[in-house]
Structure formats: C-alpha cells, structure tokens
Amino acid sequence: PEQEVSFSSLESAKPIVLSKTFGLAKAVTAVGVTTTKAGISSKLFLFGTANDQVVSIDRRMLDPRRPNGELKETEKMEGLIRYSPLLPIVPLKTPSHTYEVSSVQSISSAPANVESQSLVLAYGGPDVFFTRLAPSKGFDLLPDDFNRGLLSVVLVGLIVLLNVIQRMNKKKMVTTVWS
C-alpha cells in the first residue's frame, strides 16, 4: 500500500499491518537463516524437510508485501514478486541437492571471511551436513578468468612511473634552489 513519507504519532493514521501465509510442499523439521560478515548480502531462509533435504528460499519469497494482483511499476522496482501461497522448492537452490541429511533438527549459520558467503551447518540425526552458500552470488570474488598478469604489469608500471616523476621533481627542486 502507498504510505506517506513523514510520520507523526499524533497526526498520522495507524500503521498498516501486513501478513501473508505461506506453505511448503514438504514437512519442515528445522528452520535457519544465513548470516554474513557485515549483513550486506541478501538472506536465505533454510528449511530442513521431512524428505531429508536442506532447502533454501530467498527472503523476498517470504515478503508479506507481495501483491496478489498484477505488479505495479513501483513494486517491480522494489523487487517484489507476485504472491503465491505455496513456496516453490527449486532443486538448483537446494544446498543438499544430491545428499540426504537424515532427521535435521537444527540449522546454524556463521559468516565466512568474505561478505558474499555464509557457512551453514545442518545437524540433528545421524548425519551432519556442512556447506558454503553465496546468497548474493560471489559479488566480492574475482572471476577465474581475471587477468592477474596484466594487473601486475600495470602495478609495476605505475611504481616505475612514480619513481621517475619523483626523480624529475627532485632535479627540478635542486635547479630552482641554485638559480
């Protein structure tokens, strides 16, 4: 819903409370959420399911502001998705994809050294499952085809150029002082 930018507790209308109900096709045995070093990356909700999987669902899928009808331009700009009561389980977004994790009772998350990644541990029954997730993809990682050689050449060239300019400046200062 459209709301005013300014808010006064004395004059403004009461806040709008939004709620939606969501369902998952599988029974849920554990719930967790990813955490990152500075909290900049988007969050993934993690669910341990009764069919021995760890499923991840983007936080935007659980947003209560998701509209029932067609999306307006402002809602598209915000990244809202049309409401559907049943949350889809996408096999490509299932961290435990081919592995069975029996009787998951708890899912814990810890930040990795890089902001874009989160370490996830699912445990409970006889199995322990550990993985590294990147909720916002690897936005702070260099690609495999990054040209490190060119970067080194440019860096060495800049250092040489800096030394040449310093020597030229030193000579100029000496000649101006003696003249």
C-alpha positions in Angstrom: 0.0 0.0 0.0 1.0 3.6 -0.6 2.1 5.4 2.5 3.2 8.9 3.4 6.9 9.6 3.8 6.6 11.6 7.0 5.1 10.1 10.2 3.8 11.7 13.3 2.4 9.6 16.1 0.0 12.4 16.9 -1.4 13.1 13.5 -0.8 10.2 11.2 -3.1 7.2 10.6 -2.4 3.9 12.3 0.3 1.8 10.7 -0.7 -0.8 8.2 -0.1 -4.4 9.3 0.6 -6.8 6.5 0.6 -10.6 6.8 0.6 -13.5 4.4 0.5 -17.2 4.9 3.0 -19.4 3.1 3.2 -23.2 2.7 5.9 -25.6 1.7 5.2 -28.8 -0.1 7.3 -30.8 2.4 7.0 -31.0 6.2 9.6 -28.7 7.9 11.8 -30.2 10.7 14.2 -27.2 11.2 14.5 -23.6 10.2 17.6 -21.4 9.9 18.8 -18.2 8.1 22.1 -17.3 6.5 24.3 -14.7 8.2 27.2 -12.8 6.6 30.1 -10.8 7.9 28.6 -7.3 7.6 25.0 -8.3 6.8 25.1 -6.7 3.3 24.2 -9.8 1.3 20.6 -10.9 0.9 19.4 -13.5 3.3 18.3 -17.1 2.6 15.9 -19.0 4.8 16.9 -22.6 5.2 14.5 -25.4 5.9 15.2 -28.9 6.9 12.5 -31.1 5.4 11.0 -34.4 6.2 12.3 -35.9 3.0 15.9 -35.4 4.3 16.8 -32.3 2.3 18.1 -28.8 3.3 16.1 -26.3 1.1 16.9 -22.6 0.7 14.3 -19.9 -0.1 15.1 -16.3 -0.8 13.9 -13.8 1.8 12.0 -11.9 -1.0 9.8 -15.0 -1.4 8.6 -14.6 2.2 7.9 -10.8 2.0 4.3 -10.0 3.2 4.2 -7.0 0.9 4.0 -9.4 -2.2 0.9 -8.2 -4.1 -2.0 -10.5 -5.0 -2.7 -8.9 -8.4 -0.5 -7.6 -11.2 2.7 -5.8 -10.2 2.8 -2.0 -10.4 6.0 -0.3 -11.6 7.0 0.8 -8.1 6.6 -2.8 -6.9 8.7 -4.1 -9.8 11.4 -1.5 -8.9 11.4 -2.8 -5.3 11.9 -6.3 -6.5 8.6 -7.6 -5.2 7.2 -10.9 -6.7 3.6 -11.8 -7.2 2.1 -13.6 -4.1 1.7 -17.4 -4.3 0.7 -19.2 -1.1 2.8 -22.3 -2.0 6.6 -21.6 -1.9 8.4 -23.4 -4.7 11.2 -25.8 -3.9 13.8 -25.2 -6.7 16.2 -28.1 -7.0 19.0 -25.8 -8.1 18.6 -23.8 -4.8 18.7 -26.9 -2.6 22.1 -26.9 -0.8 21.9 -30.6 -0.1 20.8 -31.4 -3.7 22.0 -35.0 -4.1 22.8 -35.7 -0.4 20.3 -37.0 2.1 20.6 -35.4 5.5 18.6 -37.6 7.9 16.4 -36.1 10.7 17.6 -32.5 10.5 16.7 -30.8 13.9 18.8 -27.7 13.7 20.4 -25.4 11.1 23.1 -23.0 12.1 24.9 -20.3 10.1 28.1 -18.4 10.5 29.7 -15.6 8.4 32.6 -16.6 6.2 35.7 -14.3 5.7 34.1 -13.0 2.5 30.9 -10.9 2.7 29.2 -12.8 -0.1 29.4 -16.2 1.6 27.9 -17.9 4.6 28.8 -21.2 6.3 25.8 -23.5 7.0 25.7 -26.5 9.3 22.6 -28.8 9.5 22.6 -31.5 12.1 20.3 -33.5 14.4 20.1 -37.1 13.4 23.0 -39.4 12.4 24.0 -37.0 9.6 25.9 -33.7 9.7 25.8 -31.5 6.6 28.1 -28.6 6.1 28.2 -26.3 3.1 29.1 -22.8 2.0 26.4 -20.6 0.4 26.5 -17.4 -1.5 23.1 -15.8 -1.1 24.0 -12.8 -3.3 26.3 -14.7 -5.6 30.0 -14.0 -5.4 29.9 -10.3 -5.8 33.2 -9.8 -3.9 35.2 -12.6 -5.6 37.4 -12.3 -8.6 36.3 -14.4 -11.6 38.5 -17.4 -12.6 39.5 -15.7 -15.9 40.7 -12.5 -14.1 43.9 -11.3 -15.8 46.3 -11.2 -12.8 49.4 -10.8 -15.1 48.0 -7.6 -16.6 47.3 -6.2 -13.2 50.9 -7.0 -12.1 52.3 -5.3 -15.2 50.1 -2.2 -14.7 51.1 -2.0 -11.0 54.9 -2.3 -11.7 54.5 0.3 -14.5 52.8 2.7 -12.1 55.6 2.2 -9.5 58.3 2.9 -12.1 56.4 6.0 -13.3 56.1 7.2 -9.8 59.9 6.8 -9.2 60.7 8.6 -12.5 58.4 11.5 -11.6 59.9 11.8 -8.1 63.5 12.0 -9.6 62.4 14.6 -12.1 60.8 16.6 -9.3 63.9 16.3 -7.2 66.1 17.6 -10.0 63.8 20.5 -10.7 63.8 21.5 -7.0 67.6 21.4 -6.9 67.9 23.6 -10.1 65.3 26.1 -8.8 67.1 26.4 -5.4 70.5 27.0 -7.1 69.2 29.6 -9.6 
